[in-house]
Amino acid sequence: MGKRIRVPLPRIRNDVPVSKVSDGGDSAVADIGSGSESSAPRKRADARRNEETLLEAAAAAFISSGVDAPVRDIAVKAGVGVGTIYRHFPTRADLIVAVYRHQVEACVEAGPVLLATSDSPHAALARWIDLFVDFLVTKHGLAEALQSDDATFATLHAYFIDRLAPVCAELLDAAARAGQIRPDIQALELMRGVGNLCIGANKDTRYDARRMVELLLAGLRLP
Protein backbone atom coordinates (compact mmCIF):
# COMPACT_ATOMS: atom_id res chain seq x y z
CA MET A 1 0.00 0.00 0.00
CA GLY A 2 2.95 2.37 0.53
CA LYS A 3 2.31 5.84 1.79
CA ARG A 4 -1.11 6.21 3.37
CA ILE A 5 -3.47 8.55 1.55
CA ARG A 6 -6.46 10.23 3.10
CA VAL A 7 -9.47 9.96 0.84
CA PRO A 8 -12.09 12.72 0.98
CA LEU A 9 -15.39 10.99 1.61
CA PRO A 10 -18.83 12.17 0.58
CA ARG A 11 -21.34 13.19 3.22
CA ILE A 12 -22.23 10.03 5.08
CA ARG A 13 -25.77 8.74 5.05
CA ASN A 14 -26.82 7.73 8.54
CA ASP A 15 -29.11 4.82 9.34
CA VAL A 16 -29.71 5.82 12.95
CA PRO A 17 -32.81 8.04 13.15
CA VAL A 18 -32.48 11.31 15.00
CA SER A 19 -35.68 12.86 16.21
CA LYS A 20 -34.21 16.04 17.63
CA VAL A 21 -31.66 18.70 16.85
CA SER A 22 -29.64 20.52 19.48
CA ASP A 23 -28.34 24.06 19.52
CA GLY A 24 -25.06 22.70 20.91
CA GLY A 25 -26.05 22.86 24.57
CA ASP A 26 -28.32 21.08 26.98
CA SER A 27 -31.26 23.45 26.94
CA ALA A 28 -32.78 24.33 23.58
CA VAL A 29 -33.75 21.20 21.66
CA ALA A 30 -36.20 21.47 18.77
CA ASP A 31 -38.17 18.66 17.16
CA ILE A 32 -37.32 18.15 13.52
CA GLY A 33 -40.96 17.91 12.58
CA SER A 34 -42.06 21.10 14.37
CA GLY A 35 -42.42 24.56 12.84
CA SER A 36 -43.26 25.59 9.30
CA GLU A 37 -42.70 23.38 6.27
CA SER A 38 -40.08 25.81 4.95
CA SER A 39 -37.92 25.31 8.04
CA ALA A 40 -38.15 21.49 8.04
CA PRO A 41 -35.39 20.83 5.46
CA ARG A 42 -33.01 23.14 7.32
CA LYS A 43 -33.76 21.39 10.62
CA ARG A 44 -33.22 17.99 9.04
CA ALA A 45 -29.86 19.16 7.66
CA ASP A 46 -28.94 20.57 11.07
CA ALA A 47 -29.87 17.27 12.69
CA ARG A 48 -27.64 15.32 10.31
CA ARG A 49 -24.71 17.67 10.89
CA ASN A 50 -25.30 17.58 14.64
CA GLU A 51 -25.39 13.80 14.73
CA GLU A 52 -22.34 13.46 12.48
CA THR A 53 -20.37 15.78 14.77
CA LEU A 54 -21.32 13.64 17.75
CA LEU A 55 -20.41 10.40 15.98
CA GLU A 56 -17.05 11.71 14.80
CA ALA A 57 -16.23 12.93 18.30
CA ALA A 58 -17.25 9.58 19.77
CA ALA A 59 -15.17 7.71 17.18
CA ALA A 60 -12.10 9.80 18.06
CA ALA A 61 -12.66 9.12 21.77
CA PHE A 62 -13.07 5.39 21.13
CA ILE A 63 -9.81 5.32 19.16
CA SER A 64 -7.86 7.03 21.94
CA SER A 65 -9.60 5.56 25.00
CA GLY A 66 -11.71 2.60 23.89
CA VAL A 67 -15.48 2.21 23.83
CA ASP A 68 -15.67 2.93 27.56
CA ALA A 69 -14.46 6.51 27.01
CA PRO A 70 -16.27 8.93 29.36
CA VAL A 71 -19.32 10.52 27.78
CA ARG A 72 -18.17 13.88 29.17
CA ASP A 73 -14.97 13.63 27.09
CA ILE A 74 -17.03 12.91 23.98
CA ALA A 75 -19.27 15.89 24.73
CA VAL A 76 -16.24 18.17 25.03
CA LYS A 77 -14.86 16.94 21.69
CA ALA A 78 -18.24 17.51 20.03
CA GLY A 79 -18.76 20.90 21.65
CA VAL A 80 -22.09 19.94 23.20
CA GLY A 81 -23.46 19.17 26.62
CA VAL A 82 -23.61 15.66 28.04
CA GLY A 83 -27.41 15.84 28.02
CA THR A 84 -27.38 16.37 24.27
CA ILE A 85 -25.53 13.08 23.73
CA TYR A 86 -28.02 11.20 25.89
CA ARG A 87 -30.93 12.73 23.98
CA HIS A 88 -29.49 11.37 20.73
CA PHE A 89 -28.15 8.10 22.18
CA PRO A 90 -29.87 7.06 25.44
CA THR A 91 -27.38 4.26 26.21
CA ARG A 92 -23.70 3.66 25.58
CA ALA A 93 -24.65 0.66 23.44
CA ASP A 94 -26.74 2.95 21.22
CA LEU A 95 -23.74 5.24 20.77
CA ILE A 96 -21.33 2.38 20.01
CA VAL A 97 -23.70 0.96 17.39
CA ALA A 98 -24.20 4.38 15.79
CA VAL A 99 -20.44 5.01 15.57
CA TYR A 100 -19.87 1.53 14.13
CA ARG A 101 -22.57 1.97 11.48
CA HIS A 102 -21.37 5.49 10.70
CA GLN A 103 -17.86 4.24 9.95
CA VAL A 104 -19.10 1.24 7.98
CA GLU A 105 -21.06 3.64 5.78
CA ALA A 106 -17.92 5.73 5.27
CA CYS A 107 -16.17 2.62 3.91
CA VAL A 108 -19.19 1.80 1.76
CA GLU A 109 -19.30 5.22 0.14
CA ALA A 110 -15.53 5.37 -0.33
CA GLY A 111 -15.56 2.45 -2.79
CA PRO A 112 -17.19 4.18 -5.78
CA VAL A 113 -15.30 7.40 -5.05
CA LEU A 114 -11.97 5.57 -5.16
CA LEU A 115 -12.85 3.74 -8.37
CA ALA A 116 -13.72 7.06 -9.99
CA THR A 117 -10.65 8.96 -8.79
CA SER A 118 -7.78 6.47 -8.56
CA ASP A 119 -5.20 5.86 -11.28
CA SER A 120 -6.27 2.22 -11.63
CA PRO A 121 -8.74 -0.27 -10.17
CA HIS A 122 -5.89 -1.94 -8.28
CA ALA A 123 -4.92 1.41 -6.74
CA ALA A 124 -8.55 1.93 -5.75
CA LEU A 125 -8.63 -1.53 -4.16
CA ALA A 126 -5.40 -0.90 -2.24
CA ARG A 127 -6.60 2.45 -0.93
CA TRP A 128 -9.97 1.00 0.08
CA ILE A 129 -8.26 -1.85 1.92
CA ASP A 130 -6.18 0.79 3.73
CA LEU A 131 -9.43 2.40 4.92
CA PHE A 132 -10.74 -1.04 5.87
CA VAL A 133 -7.60 -1.62 7.96
CA ASP A 134 -8.15 1.76 9.63
CA PHE A 135 -11.65 0.60 10.53
CA LEU A 136 -10.42 -2.70 11.94
CA VAL A 137 -7.43 -1.57 13.99
CA THR A 138 -9.12 1.41 15.66
CA LYS A 139 -12.00 -0.50 17.27
CA HIS A 140 -10.54 -0.60 20.79
CA GLY A 141 -12.88 -2.68 22.92
CA LEU A 142 -15.48 -3.16 20.19
CA ALA A 143 -14.73 -6.87 19.74
CA GLU A 144 -15.43 -7.47 23.43
CA ALA A 145 -18.58 -5.37 23.23
CA LEU A 146 -19.86 -7.37 20.26
CA GLN A 147 -19.40 -10.59 22.24
CA SER A 148 -21.44 -9.29 25.17
CA ASP A 149 -25.02 -10.29 25.92
CA ASP A 150 -26.37 -6.86 24.93
CA ALA A 151 -29.02 -7.47 22.24
CA THR A 152 -28.19 -4.06 20.72
CA PHE A 153 -25.04 -5.56 19.17
CA ALA A 154 -26.69 -8.75 17.85
CA THR A 155 -27.06 -7.70 14.20
CA LEU A 156 -23.86 -5.67 13.77
CA HIS A 157 -21.72 -8.43 12.28
CA ALA A 158 -24.32 -9.23 9.63
CA TYR A 159 -24.67 -5.52 8.91
CA PHE A 160 -20.89 -5.24 8.52
CA ILE A 161 -20.79 -8.12 5.99
CA ASP A 162 -23.92 -7.07 4.10
CA ARG A 163 -22.69 -3.52 3.58
CA LEU A 164 -18.95 -4.00 2.97
CA ALA A 165 -18.72 -7.28 1.05
CA PRO A 166 -20.48 -5.92 -2.08
CA VAL A 167 -18.16 -2.90 -2.15
CA CYS A 168 -15.08 -5.10 -1.84
CA ALA A 169 -16.46 -7.38 -4.57
CA GLU A 170 -16.98 -4.42 -6.91
CA LEU A 171 -13.37 -3.30 -6.41
CA LEU A 172 -12.04 -6.84 -6.93
CA ASP A 173 -14.12 -7.29 -10.09
CA ALA A 174 -12.89 -4.00 -11.52
CA ALA A 175 -9.26 -4.90 -10.87
CA ALA A 176 -9.75 -8.40 -12.31
CA ARG A 177 -11.41 -7.04 -15.48
CA ALA A 178 -8.45 -4.70 -15.89
CA GLY A 179 -6.12 -7.71 -15.75
CA GLN A 180 -4.40 -6.38 -12.63
CA ILE A 181 -5.22 -9.16 -10.15
CA ARG A 182 -6.09 -12.84 -10.32
CA PRO A 183 -9.83 -13.29 -10.92
CA ASP A 184 -10.55 -16.04 -8.39
CA ILE A 185 -10.48 -13.94 -5.20
CA GLN A 186 -13.76 -13.63 -3.33
CA ALA A 187 -14.61 -10.55 -1.29
CA LEU A 188 -15.24 -12.45 1.94
CA GLU A 189 -11.94 -14.32 1.53
CA LEU A 190 -10.02 -11.08 1.22
CA MET A 191 -11.87 -9.35 4.03
CA ARG A 192 -11.36 -12.31 6.36
CA GLY A 193 -7.68 -12.49 5.42
CA VAL A 194 -7.17 -8.80 6.10
CA GLY A 195 -9.12 -9.09 9.35
CA ASN A 196 -6.98 -11.97 10.55
CA LEU A 197 -3.81 -10.03 9.77
CA CYS A 198 -5.10 -7.11 11.86
CA ILE A 199 -5.73 -9.19 14.98
CA GLY A 200 -3.46 -7.99 17.77
CA ALA A 201 -2.22 -5.02 15.76
CA ASN A 202 -2.34 -2.77 18.83
CA LYS A 203 -0.87 -5.27 21.29
CA ASP A 204 2.61 -5.82 19.84
CA THR A 205 4.64 -2.86 18.61
CA ARG A 206 6.90 -5.25 16.69
CA TYR A 207 4.01 -6.36 14.48
CA ASP A 208 3.11 -4.18 11.49
CA ALA A 209 -0.33 -5.20 10.31
CA ARG A 210 -0.28 -2.75 7.43
CA ARG A 211 2.91 -4.25 6.04
CA MET A 212 1.39 -7.73 6.19
CA VAL A 213 -1.75 -6.53 4.42
CA GLU A 214 0.44 -4.86 1.80
CA LEU A 215 2.17 -8.20 1.19
CA LEU A 216 -1.21 -9.90 0.88
CA LEU A 217 -2.33 -7.42 -1.75
CA ALA A 218 0.95 -7.79 -3.62
CA GLY A 219 0.24 -11.51 -3.83
CA LEU A 220 -2.98 -10.79 -5.75
CA ARG A 221 -1.17 -8.98 -8.56
CA LEU A 222 -0.76 -10.62 -11.92
CA PRO A 223 2.71 -10.45 -13.52
MINU-690372 format. One record per residue (C-alpha): residue number from 1; chain; x, y negated, z negated. Coordinates in nm, 4 decimals. Example, Ala and Ser with C-alpha at 12.3 -4.5 7.8 and 13.67 -1.06 7.14 Angstrom:
<lodrens>
LODREN,num,cadena,u,v,w
LODREN,1,A,1.2300,0.4500,-0.7800
LODREN,2,A,1.3670,0.1060,-0.7140
</lodrens>
This chain:
<lodrens>
LODREN,num,cadena,u,v,w
LODREN,1,A,0.0000,0.0000,0.0000
LODREN,2,A,0.2950,-0.2369,-0.0532
LODREN,3,A,0.2306,-0.5842,-0.1785
LODREN,4,A,-0.1108,-0.6213,-0.3374
LODREN,5,A,-0.3471,-0.8548,-0.1549
LODREN,6,A,-0.6461,-1.0234,-0.3102
LODREN,7,A,-0.9474,-0.9964,-0.0835
LODREN,8,A,-1.2095,-1.2721,-0.0984
LODREN,9,A,-1.5386,-1.0986,-0.1614
LODREN,10,A,-1.8832,-1.2169,-0.0584
LODREN,11,A,-2.1343,-1.3191,-0.3219
LODREN,12,A,-2.2228,-1.0033,-0.5079
LODREN,13,A,-2.5766,-0.8740,-0.5047
LODREN,14,A,-2.6823,-0.7726,-0.8538
LODREN,15,A,-2.9106,-0.4822,-0.9341
LODREN,16,A,-2.9709,-0.5820,-1.2946
LODREN,17,A,-3.2807,-0.8040,-1.3148
LODREN,18,A,-3.2476,-1.1312,-1.4996
LODREN,19,A,-3.5683,-1.2859,-1.6212
LODREN,20,A,-3.4211,-1.6043,-1.7628
LODREN,21,A,-3.1660,-1.8698,-1.6847
LODREN,22,A,-2.9639,-2.0519,-1.9477
LODREN,23,A,-2.8344,-2.4063,-1.9522
LODREN,24,A,-2.5061,-2.2704,-2.0911
LODREN,25,A,-2.6045,-2.2865,-2.4575
LODREN,26,A,-2.8325,-2.1083,-2.6984
LODREN,27,A,-3.1255,-2.3446,-2.6945
LODREN,28,A,-3.2777,-2.4330,-2.3584
LODREN,29,A,-3.3748,-2.1204,-2.1658
LODREN,30,A,-3.6204,-2.1473,-1.8772
LODREN,31,A,-3.8171,-1.8658,-1.7163
LODREN,32,A,-3.7320,-1.8154,-1.3515
LODREN,33,A,-4.0955,-1.7907,-1.2577
LODREN,34,A,-4.2058,-2.1098,-1.4367
LODREN,35,A,-4.2419,-2.4564,-1.2844
LODREN,36,A,-4.3265,-2.5593,-0.9303
LODREN,37,A,-4.2702,-2.3385,-0.6274
LODREN,38,A,-4.0084,-2.5808,-0.4950
LODREN,39,A,-3.7916,-2.5314,-0.8043
LODREN,40,A,-3.8154,-2.1490,-0.8042
LODREN,41,A,-3.5395,-2.0832,-0.5458
LODREN,42,A,-3.3006,-2.3142,-0.7322
LODREN,43,A,-3.3762,-2.1391,-1.0618
LODREN,44,A,-3.3220,-1.7987,-0.9045
LODREN,45,A,-2.9861,-1.9155,-0.7663
LODREN,46,A,-2.8945,-2.0572,-1.1074
LODREN,47,A,-2.9871,-1.7272,-1.2692
LODREN,48,A,-2.7636,-1.5318,-1.0311
LODREN,49,A,-2.4708,-1.7673,-1.0892
LODREN,50,A,-2.5297,-1.7579,-1.4635
LODREN,51,A,-2.5391,-1.3796,-1.4733
LODREN,52,A,-2.2344,-1.3462,-1.2479
LODREN,53,A,-2.0374,-1.5775,-1.4768
LODREN,54,A,-2.1319,-1.3639,-1.7754
LODREN,55,A,-2.0410,-1.0402,-1.5984
LODREN,56,A,-1.7046,-1.1708,-1.4799
LODREN,57,A,-1.6230,-1.2929,-1.8305
LODREN,58,A,-1.7250,-0.9578,-1.9768
LODREN,59,A,-1.5172,-0.7710,-1.7176
LODREN,60,A,-1.2104,-0.9801,-1.8062
LODREN,61,A,-1.2664,-0.9124,-2.1770
LODREN,62,A,-1.3074,-0.5392,-2.1126
LODREN,63,A,-0.9810,-0.5320,-1.9164
LODREN,64,A,-0.7859,-0.7029,-2.1939
LODREN,65,A,-0.9597,-0.5562,-2.4995
LODREN,66,A,-1.1714,-0.2596,-2.3887
LODREN,67,A,-1.5483,-0.2206,-2.3831
LODREN,68,A,-1.5667,-0.2934,-2.7561
LODREN,69,A,-1.4457,-0.6512,-2.7007
LODREN,70,A,-1.6274,-0.8926,-2.9358
LODREN,71,A,-1.9324,-1.0525,-2.7783
LODREN,72,A,-1.8172,-1.3875,-2.9170
LODREN,73,A,-1.4970,-1.3631,-2.7094
LODREN,74,A,-1.7031,-1.2910,-2.3976
LODREN,75,A,-1.9269,-1.5888,-2.4729
LODREN,76,A,-1.6238,-1.8172,-2.5030
LODREN,77,A,-1.4856,-1.6936,-2.1693
LODREN,78,A,-1.8238,-1.7508,-2.0033
LODREN,79,A,-1.8759,-2.0903,-2.1654
LODREN,80,A,-2.2095,-1.9937,-2.3201
LODREN,81,A,-2.3461,-1.9170,-2.6620
LODREN,82,A,-2.3610,-1.5660,-2.8044
LODREN,83,A,-2.7407,-1.5843,-2.8021
LODREN,84,A,-2.7382,-1.6371,-2.4273
LODREN,85,A,-2.5535,-1.3081,-2.3732
LODREN,86,A,-2.8021,-1.1200,-2.5893
LODREN,87,A,-3.0929,-1.2726,-2.3981
LODREN,88,A,-2.9488,-1.1368,-2.0733
LODREN,89,A,-2.8152,-0.8096,-2.2185
LODREN,90,A,-2.9870,-0.7061,-2.5442
LODREN,91,A,-2.7384,-0.4265,-2.6211
LODREN,92,A,-2.3696,-0.3655,-2.5577
LODREN,93,A,-2.4652,-0.0658,-2.3443
LODREN,94,A,-2.6741,-0.2948,-2.1220
LODREN,95,A,-2.3738,-0.5240,-2.0772
LODREN,96,A,-2.1333,-0.2381,-2.0015
LODREN,97,A,-2.3700,-0.0961,-1.7394
LODREN,98,A,-2.4197,-0.4377,-1.5790
LODREN,99,A,-2.0436,-0.5007,-1.5567
LODREN,100,A,-1.9870,-0.1533,-1.4129
LODREN,101,A,-2.2567,-0.1973,-1.1479
LODREN,102,A,-2.1371,-0.5494,-1.0697
LODREN,103,A,-1.7858,-0.4239,-0.9947
LODREN,104,A,-1.9097,-0.1238,-0.7982
LODREN,105,A,-2.1058,-0.3641,-0.5784
LODREN,106,A,-1.7918,-0.5734,-0.5270
LODREN,107,A,-1.6170,-0.2620,-0.3913
LODREN,108,A,-1.9188,-0.1802,-0.1756
LODREN,109,A,-1.9302,-0.5219,-0.0140
LODREN,110,A,-1.5535,-0.5365,0.0329
LODREN,111,A,-1.5556,-0.2454,0.2789
LODREN,112,A,-1.7195,-0.4179,0.5779
LODREN,113,A,-1.5298,-0.7400,0.5046
LODREN,114,A,-1.1966,-0.5574,0.5165
LODREN,115,A,-1.2851,-0.3742,0.8370
LODREN,116,A,-1.3717,-0.7059,0.9989
LODREN,117,A,-1.0655,-0.8964,0.8794
LODREN,118,A,-0.7775,-0.6471,0.8558
LODREN,119,A,-0.5200,-0.5861,1.1275
LODREN,120,A,-0.6266,-0.2224,1.1631
LODREN,121,A,-0.8737,0.0275,1.0172
LODREN,122,A,-0.5889,0.1936,0.8277
LODREN,123,A,-0.4916,-0.1412,0.6740
LODREN,124,A,-0.8554,-0.1931,0.5745
LODREN,125,A,-0.8634,0.1525,0.4155
LODREN,126,A,-0.5396,0.0901,0.2238
LODREN,127,A,-0.6604,-0.2453,0.0927
LODREN,128,A,-0.9974,-0.0999,-0.0082
LODREN,129,A,-0.8265,0.1850,-0.1917
LODREN,130,A,-0.6185,-0.0794,-0.3732
LODREN,131,A,-0.9434,-0.2402,-0.4920
LODREN,132,A,-1.0741,0.1038,-0.5872
LODREN,133,A,-0.7598,0.1622,-0.7957
LODREN,134,A,-0.8151,-0.1756,-0.9633
LODREN,135,A,-1.1648,-0.0602,-1.0528
LODREN,136,A,-1.0425,0.2705,-1.1940
LODREN,137,A,-0.7430,0.1573,-1.3990
LODREN,138,A,-0.9117,-0.1405,-1.5664
LODREN,139,A,-1.2002,0.0501,-1.7273
LODREN,140,A,-1.0541,0.0595,-2.0791
LODREN,141,A,-1.2878,0.2683,-2.2919
LODREN,142,A,-1.5478,0.3165,-2.0193
LODREN,143,A,-1.4728,0.6872,-1.9744
LODREN,144,A,-1.5425,0.7466,-2.3426
LODREN,145,A,-1.8582,0.5373,-2.3226
LODREN,146,A,-1.9861,0.7374,-2.0262
LODREN,147,A,-1.9399,1.0591,-2.2245
LODREN,148,A,-2.1440,0.9289,-2.5170
LODREN,149,A,-2.5021,1.0286,-2.5925
LODREN,150,A,-2.6373,0.6858,-2.4926
LODREN,151,A,-2.9016,0.7467,-2.2243
LODREN,152,A,-2.8189,0.4061,-2.0721
LODREN,153,A,-2.5045,0.5561,-1.9172
LODREN,154,A,-2.6689,0.8746,-1.7852
LODREN,155,A,-2.7057,0.7697,-1.4199
LODREN,156,A,-2.3863,0.5670,-1.3774
LODREN,157,A,-2.1717,0.8426,-1.2282
LODREN,158,A,-2.4315,0.9231,-0.9634
LODREN,159,A,-2.4672,0.5520,-0.8908
LODREN,160,A,-2.0888,0.5242,-0.8518
LODREN,161,A,-2.0786,0.8119,-0.5994
LODREN,162,A,-2.3915,0.7074,-0.4097
LODREN,163,A,-2.2687,0.3515,-0.3576
LODREN,164,A,-1.8954,0.4005,-0.2973
LODREN,165,A,-1.8715,0.7283,-0.1047
LODREN,166,A,-2.0484,0.5923,0.2084
LODREN,167,A,-1.8156,0.2898,0.2154
LODREN,168,A,-1.5085,0.5097,0.1835
LODREN,169,A,-1.6457,0.7384,0.4572
LODREN,170,A,-1.6977,0.4423,0.6908
LODREN,171,A,-1.3372,0.3302,0.6408
LODREN,172,A,-1.2043,0.6845,0.6932
LODREN,173,A,-1.4121,0.7294,1.0094
LODREN,174,A,-1.2894,0.4002,1.1521
LODREN,175,A,-0.9257,0.4897,1.0867
LODREN,176,A,-0.9747,0.8402,1.2312
LODREN,177,A,-1.1405,0.7038,1.5480
LODREN,178,A,-0.8452,0.4698,1.5894
LODREN,179,A,-0.6119,0.7708,1.5745
LODREN,180,A,-0.4397,0.6385,1.2627
LODREN,181,A,-0.5222,0.9155,1.0153
LODREN,182,A,-0.6092,1.2838,1.0317
LODREN,183,A,-0.9825,1.3291,1.0925
LODREN,184,A,-1.0550,1.6037,0.8386
LODREN,185,A,-1.0479,1.3940,0.5200
LODREN,186,A,-1.3763,1.3631,0.3327
LODREN,187,A,-1.4608,1.0548,0.1289
LODREN,188,A,-1.5241,1.2453,-0.1938
LODREN,189,A,-1.1944,1.4325,-0.1530
LODREN,190,A,-1.0015,1.1080,-0.1218
LODREN,191,A,-1.1873,0.9352,-0.4034
LODREN,192,A,-1.1365,1.2312,-0.6361
LODREN,193,A,-0.7681,1.2492,-0.5419
LODREN,194,A,-0.7171,0.8802,-0.6104
LODREN,195,A,-0.9120,0.9093,-0.9350
LODREN,196,A,-0.6976,1.1974,-1.0547
LODREN,197,A,-0.3809,1.0030,-0.9775
LODREN,198,A,-0.5101,0.7108,-1.1860
LODREN,199,A,-0.5727,0.9190,-1.4982
LODREN,200,A,-0.3463,0.7991,-1.7771
LODREN,201,A,-0.2219,0.5023,-1.5762
LODREN,202,A,-0.2345,0.2771,-1.8829
LODREN,203,A,-0.0869,0.5268,-2.1286
LODREN,204,A,0.2610,0.5821,-1.9835
LODREN,205,A,0.4642,0.2865,-1.8607
LODREN,206,A,0.6902,0.5251,-1.6695
LODREN,207,A,0.4014,0.6362,-1.4485
LODREN,208,A,0.3115,0.4182,-1.1488
LODREN,209,A,-0.0334,0.5205,-1.0315
LODREN,210,A,-0.0283,0.2747,-0.7430
LODREN,211,A,0.2911,0.4250,-0.6039
LODREN,212,A,0.1389,0.7728,-0.6189
LODREN,213,A,-0.1745,0.6530,-0.4415
LODREN,214,A,0.0443,0.4865,-0.1803
LODREN,215,A,0.2174,0.8195,-0.1188
LODREN,216,A,-0.1211,0.9901,-0.0882
LODREN,217,A,-0.2326,0.7421,0.1751
LODREN,218,A,0.0950,0.7787,0.3616
LODREN,219,A,0.0239,1.1510,0.3833
LODREN,220,A,-0.2979,1.0787,0.5749
LODREN,221,A,-0.1170,0.8981,0.8561
LODREN,222,A,-0.0763,1.0618,1.1923
LODREN,223,A,0.2707,1.0453,1.3525
</lodrens>
